[in-house]
Amino acid sequence: MANSKVTLTQDRLKELLHYDPETGVFTWLPRPRSNFISSSSYGAWNARYAGKTAGVSTHGYRKISIDDQKHYAHRLAWLYMTGQWPTSLVDHKNETGSDNRWSNLRLATKSTNGSNRRAACADNKLGFRGVVAYKNKYVAQCHVGKGPHYIGLFNTPEEAHAAYARTLNERVGEFSPYFGE
């Protein structure tokens, strides 16, 4: 979401980093001597960083520090490609937070971004997303928008999950991990 304290511009970003939209990788560009206090710091920085992959991976996402501010690489990719900071969340279509290829990124709301998960929650013992056991039956429900939405009661977890997937497709379209199935 928009951060009013962020002062980084597309021009400054492109002065410091190269972004390859095909691979999603940011690499540091060589910096001119005028950016440094001494020739030795200029030489040391360029020898250590220029041409190297920028940032560090934390919790499955890449973060890059620029001008004493840390930024997620997927948000920097948006700025780099569009010239604008993203106005909402940036979603990774394939659910892989480290995959910052331009074709894998899109704007999302908190709700649609959360819908784009195929795996069941860790505490779901059935192993089916959107399904809970209830009196020898299985309830399908989704949490898109406000609160849980009851879909129905089914005889098998597979039937309940299929209903969940159909409903999710209807509610969030391309943000559903089951879209097109």
C-alpha positions in Angstrom: 0.0 0.0 0.0 1.1 3.6 -0.5 3.7 4.7 2.0 3.9 8.5 2.2 7.4 8.4 3.6 8.9 6.7 0.5 10.8 9.2 -1.6 12.4 6.8 -4.0 11.5 7.7 -7.7 11.7 5.6 -10.8 14.7 7.8 -12.0 16.6 7.2 -8.8 15.8 3.5 -8.9 17.0 3.2 -12.5 20.2 5.1 -11.6 21.1 2.5 -9.0 19.6 -0.8 -10.3 18.8 -2.8 -13.4 15.7 -4.9 -13.4 15.3 -7.7 -15.9 11.5 -8.3 -16.3 12.1 -11.7 -17.9 14.0 -13.1 -14.8 12.7 -10.7 -12.1 16.2 -10.1 -10.9 17.6 -6.7 -9.8 21.3 -6.1 -10.2 23.4 -3.2 -8.9 24.7 -0.8 -11.5 28.2 0.7 -11.2 28.2 4.0 -9.4 30.1 7.0 -10.5 33.0 8.4 -8.5 30.9 11.5 -7.6 28.7 9.3 -5.3 31.6 8.6 -2.9 33.8 10.5 -0.5 37.0 8.7 -1.5 38.4 6.8 -4.5 38.9 3.8 -2.3 35.3 3.7 -1.2 34.2 4.1 -4.8 36.5 1.3 -6.0 35.5 -1.0 -3.1 31.7 -0.5 -3.6 31.9 -1.1 -7.3 34.1 -4.2 -6.9 31.8 -5.7 -4.3 28.3 -4.8 -5.6 28.3 -3.7 -9.3 26.8 -6.4 -11.4 25.7 -8.5 -8.5 22.1 -9.4 -7.5 20.6 -6.8 -5.2 19.0 -7.5 -1.8 18.5 -10.3 0.6 15.8 -13.0 0.8 13.7 -12.9 3.9 10.7 -15.1 4.5 10.5 -15.9 0.9 10.6 -12.4 -0.4 13.5 -10.3 -1.6 14.2 -7.0 0.1 16.6 -4.3 -1.2 17.9 -1.4 0.7 18.1 1.9 -1.1 19.1 5.2 0.5 18.6 3.7 4.0 15.1 2.4 3.2 14.2 -1.3 2.7 11.8 -2.1 -0.1 10.3 -5.4 -1.4 11.7 -6.3 -4.8 8.2 -6.9 -6.2 7.1 -3.3 -5.3 10.3 -2.0 -6.8 9.6 -3.9 -10.0 6.2 -2.2 -10.1 7.9 1.2 -9.8 10.6 0.3 -12.3 8.1 -0.8 -14.9 5.3 1.7 -14.5 6.9 4.8 -13.0 4.4 4.7 -10.1 4.4 3.1 -6.7 1.8 0.4 -6.5 -1.5 1.7 -5.1 -2.3 -1.6 -3.4 -0.7 -5.0 -2.8 1.4 -6.6 -5.5 0.5 -10.2 -5.9 2.7 -13.1 -7.2 0.4 -15.0 -9.5 2.3 -18.3 -9.0 2.3 -17.9 -5.2 6.1 -17.7 -5.1 7.2 -14.6 -3.3 10.7 -14.7 -4.7 9.5 -14.9 -8.3 9.6 -11.2 -9.3 9.2 -11.6 -13.1 7.0 -8.9 -14.5 4.6 -11.4 -16.0 4.1 -12.9 -12.5 3.1 -9.6 -10.8 -0.3 -7.9 -10.6 -2.1 -5.5 -8.3 -4.4 -7.1 -5.7 -6.6 -6.2 -2.8 -5.9 -7.8 0.6 -8.8 -10.2 0.0 -7.9 -11.2 -3.6 -4.2 -11.6 -2.6 -5.2 -14.0 0.2 -7.4 -16.0 -2.2 -4.4 -16.8 -4.3 -3.2 -19.8 -2.2 -3.7 -23.3 -3.2 -2.4 -25.0 -0.1 -4.6 -25.6 3.0 -3.7 -23.9 6.2 -1.2 -25.8 8.4 -3.9 -26.6 11.0 -6.3 -28.0 8.4 -6.1 -31.8 9.1 -8.2 -32.7 6.0 -5.7 -31.2 3.6 -8.4 -29.4 1.5 -8.5 -25.6 1.4 -11.9 -24.3 2.3 -13.2 -27.5 3.9 -13.9 -28.4 7.5 -15.4 -31.5 9.0 -18.8 -31.3 10.6 -20.8 -34.3 12.0 -19.6 -36.9 9.5 -20.0 -34.4 6.7 -17.9 -31.7 5.2 -18.6 -28.0 5.1 -17.3 -25.8 2.2 -16.8 -22.2 3.0 -14.7 -19.3 1.7 -13.4 -16.1 3.3 -13.5 -13.5 0.5 -14.5 -10.1 1.5 -16.3 -9.9 4.9 -16.5 -13.0 7.0 -16.9 -16.6 6.0 -19.3 -17.5 3.2 -21.1 -20.8 3.7 -21.2 -22.8 0.4 -22.7 -26.1 1.5 -22.6 -29.4 3.3 -21.1 -32.4 1.4 -20.6 -36.1 1.8 -16.9 -36.1 1.0 -14.0 -33.6 1.5 -13.4 -33.8 -2.3 -16.9 -32.7 -3.1 -16.7 -29.9 -0.6 -13.4 -28.8 -2.0 -14.7 -28.8 -5.6 -17.6 -26.6 -4.5 -15.1 -24.3 -2.8 -12.9 -24.1 -5.9 -15.9 -23.2 -8.1 -17.1 -20.6 -5.7 -13.7 -19.0 -5.4 -13.4 -18.9 -9.2 -16.8 -17.1 -9.3 -15.8 -14.6 -6.6 -12.2 -13.7 -7.4 -11.8 -14.9 -11.0 -8.1 -14.9 -12.1 -7.0 -14.5 -8.5 -8.3 -18.0 -7.7 -5.5 -20.7 -7.8 -8.2 -22.9 -9.5 -9.1 -20.4 -12.2 -9.3 -22.2 -15.6 -9.5 -25.7 -14.1 
